[in-house]
Amino acid sequence: MSGNADPEFWGKARAHLVRYGGPFAPMIAETALGVVPPARAGMASGINSTFRQIGIATGVAGLGAVFQSRITSELASSLPQ
């Protein structure tokens, strides 16, 4: 990895996070509940919540791995041998 981050990449990454995450979460939940019979609404809500949490945990783990790798490479090159 280079020391200079590509601003175009990070701009697109932020746009995707906002587009597919935050503001659309209520609509995704509404759709998940709207396609099942009312008797199964609790199950649909639970499945929606479970997969949302799995996605969040996976994203945090992935970003943590990238962050840790970046810190390790920067420290290795910066510290005296």
C-alpha positions in Angstrom: 0.0 0.0 0.0 1.2 3.4 -0.7 1.2 6.2 1.8 -1.2 8.3 -0.3 -4.8 7.3 -0.3 -6.7 7.7 -3.5 -9.5 10.3 -2.7 -11.6 9.1 -5.6 -11.7 5.5 -4.2 -12.7 6.8 -0.7 -15.3 9.0 -2.1 -16.9 6.1 -4.0 -16.6 3.9 -0.9 -18.4 6.4 1.3 -21.1 6.8 -1.4 -21.7 3.0 -1.5 -21.8 2.8 2.3 -24.4 5.5 2.5 -26.4 4.2 -0.6 -26.6 0.6 0.5 -26.7 1.1 4.3 -28.0 3.9 6.4 -31.0 5.7 4.7 -32.3 2.5 3.1 -32.4 0.3 6.2 -36.1 1.1 7.0 -37.2 0.4 3.5 -35.3 -2.9 3.4 -37.0 -3.9 6.7 -40.4 -2.9 5.4 -39.8 -5.0 2.2 -38.7 -8.0 4.3 -41.9 -7.7 6.4 -44.2 -6.9 3.4 -43.5 -10.1 1.5 -44.5 -12.5 4.2 -47.8 -13.3 5.8 -48.6 -11.4 9.0 -48.3 -14.6 11.0 -44.6 -14.8 10.0 -43.7 -11.1 10.4 -41.7 -11.8 13.6 -39.7 -14.5 11.8 -39.0 -12.2 8.9 -38.0 -9.4 11.3 -35.6 -11.7 13.1 -34.0 -12.9 10.0 -33.6 -9.4 8.7 -32.0 -8.3 12.0 -29.7 -11.3 12.1 -28.4 -10.8 8.6 -27.9 -7.1 9.2 -25.9 -7.8 12.3 -23.8 -10.4 10.4 -23.1 -7.8 7.7 -22.1 -5.2 10.3 -19.8 -7.7 12.1 -18.2 -8.8 8.8 -17.7 -5.2 7.7 -16.1 -4.3 11.0 -13.8 -7.3 10.9 -12.8 -6.6 7.3 -12.0 -3.0 8.0 -10.2 -4.0 11.2 -8.0 -6.4 9.2 -7.2 -3.7 6.7 -6.4 -1.2 9.5 -4.2 -3.7 11.3 -2.3 -4.5 8.1 -1.8 -0.9 7.3 -0.5 -0.1 10.8 1.8 -3.1 10.8 3.3 -2.1 7.4 3.7 1.6 8.4 5.3 0.7 11.8 7.6 -1.8 10.2 9.0 0.7 7.8 9.1 3.6 10.4 10.8 1.9 13.4 14.5 1.6 13.5 15.9 -2.0 13.1 
